[in-house]
Amino acid sequence: MRVPGIAPVLDHAEVHAAYLPRPGIDRLQMAGNVAEQIRRHKHENPTDHIHDKLVDSLVAHVHAVVADPAQQPEDPAWTPPQRIVWRSAAEHRGQVPLSPERKLEVIADRSVHPTVKAMAYVNAGRWVVGCPFPGCNSAQMASFTDRRFFCCDCANAAVGGQWVEVVWPANHTEVENWVASRPFDVRHWFPGETAEDIRRQDNEAMGRGSASGPTGGKPGESVATHVARERKANPRSGRKAEA
C-alpha cells in the first residue's frame, strides 16, 4: 500500500517487497507437522515402534526452530529501516552478523547522529539511500516515513553504530516529474541536480545542445528511447539497494 499524502510514486522502502512485514513461524503449525511426521512413520512402519530417540529428535527440532529469533514474528510497529536491520545487518562481505540482542538495541534506539547525514537519491527508478561512510558502497531503499539509515554492511561503525538521518529533497515530487520521460532503468537523479540539469542531460543524450556536439541520437528517436539504447550500449556502474 502506498504511503498517503505526498508519498513518492517511484519505488521506495514502504512499497518494496524486501521491506514489507513478514509473518513468523506458526508454532501450532510446526507442532502439527511434527505430529504428522510421527503419524506417517507409524503408518509406513506398522511393525516398528516409535523410538524415544525419534520423538526426541523431532521435538528438539521444533524447539530449535521456534527458539530461533529470526523465525519469530516481527513487531508490526517496526518501520522498513528497522526490519532491514533485523533481517540483514552486517551479514554481508563475510562479516559476523550482529547478535539478535544487538539488533534489538539498534531497533529500539530512536536517536540519530547529530552531524552525519545520508542523502536520498533516485537510482534506476527507485529512491535509495547510500551509506555516507568512506569505503562503504552499500545502499538501501529509502524510507519515506522513517528517515533514518543503518548500514547493513558496515553497521555504522564509524559513528559507534548510531543511526544517521536521511535527507529527502523537499521537492521529491518535482524530481520524479523531471525524470518521468526516461525508461525506469535510467531514471537517475542526484542531490543538487535541477530541472535544467535533467533537460541538459536528455538533450546531450540526443545530441541536442551539447557543447561537445552530437552523441549519436537517431532521427525521430525520443529521448527515452535513446537514453535506453545508450544505457544498454554503455552500462553505468552504481550501487545496488538492499533487497
Secondary structure, 3 states (H helix, E strand, C coil): CCCCCCCCCCECCCCCHHHCCCCCCCHHHHHHHHHHHHHHHHHHCCCCCCCHHHHHHHHHHHHHHHHCHHHCCCCCCCCHHHHHHHHHCCCCCCCCCCCHHHHHHHHHCCCCCCCCEEEEEEECCEEEEECCCCCCCCEEECCCCCCEECCCCCCCHHHCCCCEEEECCCCHHHHHHHHCCCCHHHCCECCCCCHHHHHHHHHHHCCCCCCCCCCCCCCCCCHHHHHHHHHHHCCCCCCCECC
